[in-house]
Amino acid sequence: MLIHLALMIALGAGVVMLTRVVVRGIEIYAAAGGMSAKAKGQFLGYATSLPELVGTVGTASNGLLGAGLWNIASSNIINLVLFSLAALIYRRVNALMHRKFIDEMAFAVGAFSVPLFLASKESVARSPWTAVGLFIFFVAYIYIDRKLNPEPPLSVAASRNPRDPTKKTRGILMSLAGIFGIVLAGNYLGTEAKFVVEGAGVPEWAVGWILGFITSLPEMTAFFAVFHAARQDGQPPDDDVDCQENLDSLAASNMSNLGLIYPIGIAVFLFISRG
């Protein structure tokens, strides 16, 4: 069964590599399309959640909703740790202490505490009402974020590059190609996870943590890349555009994991169970 474990890890790593293609496409589009720091951060957050999507749906469709839940929980915990580590290394902790960032901080933290609660309540974690409640939580996040941040500044890349329709198209096509590859790889990821759980006796929570660690790699590279780009461009210490991008990336990733991806996992699991 070590072969199935190796295949599961290899497929997860393949999904991560394809996610980098999607992220690069978004970066190209943002630089050439005048995208705001908030919009770029959120798009990066949603893009880096694609591995969690295929991991959760793949495991749920094979009757392993517990693995999907722990994939979400571990990913959100690891995302927060990686974000904090990047902020410490690039000395951006003080810049993050502004009151205007409190909503993103609150949603990012809430999105990792809720899955931990659900992991201890199996019947609640599988309820369709839980899926509905989590989706409402996600909608509330979108609404509150837009109300509190009506005019965000341009992203770091967009502020130093002219708009270029050709590059915008290239960015879109690159992202679509990456998404297509992720969907294909995700079809096999859940099958291998099922073999690992049923054949090797690995508990679902362990499979979830393995997937969570692998699927958090895109977030890590995104956090460090944004802070590094700001430093390379000589961004003044009192300019917090890089913090806005990364905070929105963190909040969007964690909230989409919890409020979109896990509800989809519940729906898939219930549909398969009743089929």
N, C-alpha and C positions, 0 to 999 in steps of 0.2 A: 504493500500500500504506500510505500515511500514514493513510488512512481507517481501516484495520484497527488500526493502532497507537493511533490516537485512541480508537477504540471499546474496545479492550482497557483503556486507561487509564481511560476513562469508566466501564466496567463495574466495574473495580477500585475506583474512587472510590465508586461506588454501593454496593458491598458494604461498604465502610468506613462509610458513612453508616448503613446498615442495622445494622451491628454496634453503632453507638452506641445504637440503639434497644434492642438486646439488653442492652447494658451498663447503660443507664438502668433497664431492668426489674429487673436484678439489684440495682442500688443501692436501688431502692424496696423490693424484697423484703427485702434485708438490714437496712434501717432499720426495717422494720415487723415483722420476724420474729425478732429477737434473734440474728442470725447472728454467729458468731465472726469475729475478724479473719482467721484462717487460712482459714476456709471461704469468706468473701467474696473474699479475695485469689485463692484457687484458682478459684472460679467466674468471676471476672473474667478470669483467665488463660485458662481454657478458652474463654470467650466471645470474647475478642479474638483467638483462634486460628482462629475460623471463616473469616475471609478466606483464611488459609493453607490451610485444608482445601479450600475450593472452588477455589482457585488450583492446588493440587497435584493434586487429583483431575481437574480440568478439563484440565490440561496432560498428565497421565499417560494419560488416556483418548484423547488425540489423538497418542499416541506420543512425547510430549516429557517423559520422566521426568527428563531432565537439567535442564529448566527448573523442574520441581517441586522437585528437590533444591536448586537454587540459591535458589529461593523460600524454602525452609526455612532454609538456611544464612544467607542475607542477613537474613532476618527475625530470627533469633536473635541475630545480631551487632548489628543495629540496635536490638533490644530492650535489649540490655545497655548500649549506648551511651546510649540515651534514659533508661534507669533511672539510670545514673551521672550524667547531666546534671541530671536532676530532683533527685537527692540533693545535688548540689553547689549548685544554685540555692537550695534550701530549707535548706541547711546541716544535712543529716541524715547526713553521712558518718560522724561520730564515733559516732552512735547505732547505726549499722549494724555497728560493729566488735565487737559482742558475740559471744561464743563460741556462744550459742544459735542464731545465724543461719548457722552454718557449713555445715549440710546444704543449706539452700536455695541458698546461694552456690555450693557445689560442683556441685550439679545444674544450676544456671543456666549456669555456665561450661562444664561438660562437654557440655551440650546444644548449644553452638555450635562446639566444637572437633571433635566427631565428624562433623558434616556436611562440614566442610572436608576431613577425611581421606577420606570417601567420594567427594567430588568428584574426587579424584585416582585413584580406583580404580573405573573404570566397571563392571567385571564384578562386583565386590563390591557396588556400589551397587544393582545390579539383581537381586541374589540373594534368593530367598525366605527363605534362612537369615538374611540380614541383617535382614529384616522381623521374623522371630521373635526374634532377639537384641535388636533395638531395643524390641520390645514388652515383653520380659522386663525390660529396663532401666527402662522406664516403671513396671512393676509394682513393681520394687524401690524406685523413688522413692516411690511411694504408701505402701508398707509401712514404709520407714525413716522417712518423714516422720511417720506416725501414731505410731510407737513413740517417737520423740524429742519429740513435741509432743502429749501426751495431753490437756491441758486448756488450750487457747488462750484468750486474753481476748476479750471482745466487740469487734466492729468499732467504729470511730470513730462511725459513724452509729447503730448499735444501742445504744450506751451512752448516747445522749442522746435517744432516741425510744422511746415506749411501743409495745408490740406491737399491731398492727392487722391483723386477718384480711382486711379489705376491701382494704387496700393491698397485702397479700401476693398476693392474687388478681390485682390490677391489674398487679403486677410480673411475675407468671408469664405473663399474657396478652400483655403488651407484648413480653416476650422471645420468646415463640413466634411472634408476628407478624413480628418481625425475622428470626428464623431462616428462616421460610417465604420471605421476600423474598430472603434470601441464597442459598438453594438455587436459586431461579429465575434469579437473575443469574449464578450460578456455572455454569449449564448452557451459557451463551454465552461465558463468559470463556475457556475452553479452546479453543473454536473460533477465536476471534479471535487467540489466541496462536499457533495453528498457521498461520494466514494470515501472521502477522508473521514467523515463522521461515522458512516455506517460500517465501513470496512476496517478502518484502523482504530475505531473507538475513540477518536478525538472529540472532546465535548464541543458543543456548538459555540460556547463563549470563547474557547481557544481559537477556533476557526475565525470567529468574528474579530478577535484581536490581531490575528495574523493578517487578515484582509485590511483591517483598520490601519495597521502600521504601513502596509504597502500603499494603500490608497491615499495616505496623507502626504506622500512624497511630493506630489504636484503643488500642494499648498506651501510646503517648506521652500521649494525653489522660487515660488512666486513671492513670498514674504521677503526673502533675502534679495531677490532681484530688484524689487521696487526700492528698498532702502539703499541698495548699492548704486542704483541709477541716480538717485537723488544726490548721493555723496559725490559721485563722479561729475555731476553737472554743477557742483559748487552751490547747492541749495543753501541759503542762509539758515542758521540754527533756529531762528524764530519762524521760519516757513514750515508749515506742517502738512503740506499737500501729500507728501509720501505717507504720512500717518493716516490721512483720510483714505487714501487708496487701500492701504493694507488693512485698516480697521473694517472697511466695507467689504473687502475680500473675505476676512475672517467671519464677519457677521453673516454675509450672504451664504458662504459655504456651510457654516454650522446650521443656519436656519433652514436652508434648502434641504440639508440632510435630514433634519428633524421634521420640518413642516410639509415637505413635498415627497422626498424619497421614501421615508419610512411609511407614510400613509399609502403610497403606491405598493410598497412591500406587503402591507396588511391586506390590501385589496387583492393582490395576486395570490397570497397565501390562502385567503378565504375562498377565492374562486377555485383554486386547485383542490382544496380540501373537500369542497362540495361537489366537484365534478365527477 
